[in-house]
């Protein structure tokens, strides 16, 4: 494992990705507009010179809440960028990024509805993403990279701010067809930039170039693949970012009350959301390597926050504590996972939302839910939210789950449950705290067939 530094970059760099506010003052701005317009006008979705082709690549092949979220998207942006250059005829064109930690409102060039503006799409619910932002992935305690490890940057960043930015903007961005909205590519260029910035920090345990992690290849479309090793760092793909600094503060309006996780527009919590009465589901074997410890059924989530109580038997609570306590901080490779299955030992605790779906009211987005476990019932709730945070659930996450796993969302809970006693784990309280953008729906936005606590041998 290693962190990156400028000295580790040996490949030739021929372009620099700029922040939008600078990019729009360069000659490449006109090239970018032209390329977007031409690609949107192309009507054959099977041809890479059409916008729809790249939307379909994302729908069919992208990994979400799975390993390689960052690396796959890095290659995806590179391939798309190459197409922009080919269509525009400008070989100096590089994708711009949108630094929403500095400029939390979608750039005005994307919101101008004037006829013929290729950057505008209808249906966005919000343009201000302050409510999606968090400093959590940049904490010094986040040192591991890979999903499946303790305090993983990949898992933390994907949960927030990545997912909530999709959710709060809404419209196309709240769906797996999110690349329909051109702001998608600036969002993901910023995601990629912040990975590059994080990987340069001394604390970052980033897989070394020789690691098995970089073996194999990614598929983007029939006949379009890329060796994983090429996505190790930007210079492997001949680009760099003009700014490789991590954010140090949230935008001013996002610092209301205490700054914790994702709470820019969330009021300070004085008490845990009330526990609602949901039908209970029994503990049972889900698959050979997955076991439910119990759950709650038929959740209807609206604009209010709510908690669900899941009673866990004493033996299962002990198993849950042992599982969480034995989780390793080292990367988990496929061989290790296979050995764990053979040994029949669970290594991961998850909060699972099964048969999750958004309603017609909630489909357009503008909101999401922060998910916590075992918040204090009263007192200084805010002091516990960071350590008890599990993940986020919104229309984008549900769309991804529907495409990949029949509407089942799996939120890793090892970090959040660590340190709780077996006695405390006999009562697992899962809280879903509603976070709204400036515009959001009122009423039932999402339904969940079952919310349960699971033990698993797999990290994904």
Secondary structure, 3 states (H helix, E strand, C coil): CECCCHHHCCCCCCEEECEHHHHCCCCHHHHHHHHHHHHHHCCCCCCCCCHHHHHHHHHHHCCCCCCCHHHHHHHHHHHHHHHHHHHHCCCCCCCCECCCCCCCECCHHHHCCCCCCCCCCCCCCCCECHHHCCCHHHCCCCCECCCCCCCEHHHHHHHHHHHHHHHHHCHHHHCCCHHHCCHHHHHHHHHHHHHHHHHCCCCCEECCCCCHHHCCEEEEECCEEEEHHHHCCHHHHCEEECCCCCCCCCCHHHCCCCCCCCCCCCCCCCCCCCECCCEEECCEEEECCEEEEEEEEEEEECCCCEEEEEECCHHHHHHHHHHHHCCCCCCCCHHHHHHHHHHCCCCEEEEEEEEEEECCCCCCCCEEEEEEECCCCCCCCHHHHCCCEEEEECHHHHHHHHHHHCCCEEEECHHHHCCCCCCHHHEEEEEEEEEECCCCCCCCCEEEEEEEEEEECCCC
